[in-house]
Amino acid sequence: MKCFIPSNVKRETSNEDLKVYDVLDNEIVTLVNKEKLAGAYEVEFDATELTSGINFCQLIAKKFRVQRKMVLLR
């Protein structure tokens, strides 16, 4: 899973919060929750214990918030 933390200023940091939720808005896992510099990052996500279906990935970094739908097929 690739993440991009936007910034207008180089070397600016923000608390990155990357979580995965199910369709009922229950948190499944927190992938990242720490201070990061703006830029592109890659996070490994092991979904072997999840069943097939739709999940959501949400990234919150400072004033930036994005949510994406993920479909897991077995």
BELDA-V955011 format. One record per residue. N is the residue number from 1. RES is the residue in one small letter. OMEGA is omega in degrees with one decimal (* if undefined). Layout:
N/RES/OMEGA
N/RES/OMEGA
This chain:
1/m/179.8
2/k/-179.9
3/c/175.1
4/f/178.4
5/i/-176.9
6/p/176.2
7/s/175.2
8/n/-174.8
9/v/176.9
10/k/177.1
11/r/177.4
12/e/179.0
13/t/173.6
14/s/177.8
15/n/-179.4
16/e/179.6
17/d/-177.6
18/l/-176.6
19/k/176.3
20/v/-179.2
21/y/172.6
22/d/-176.3
23/v/177.4
24/l/178.7
25/d/173.3
26/n/179.2
27/e/179.5
28/i/-177.6
29/v/171.0
30/t/-178.1
31/l/-179.4
32/v/173.3
33/n/179.2
34/k/-179.1
35/e/-179.8
36/k/170.9
37/l/176.4
38/a/179.5
39/g/-178.8
40/a/-179.5
41/y/176.2
42/e/-178.3
43/v/178.1
44/e/-178.0
45/f/-179.5
46/d/-177.1
47/a/-176.4
48/t/-178.3
49/e/178.8
50/l/175.4
51/t/176.6
52/s/177.7
53/g/-177.5
54/i/175.0
55/n/179.8
56/f/176.9
57/c/-177.7
58/q/177.4
59/l/174.8
60/i/178.3
61/a/-177.0
62/k/-179.9
63/k/-177.6
64/f/178.7
65/r/178.5
66/v/178.1
67/q/-179.6
68/r/177.7
69/k/176.1
70/m/178.2
71/v/179.1
72/l/179.0
73/l/178.1
74/r/*
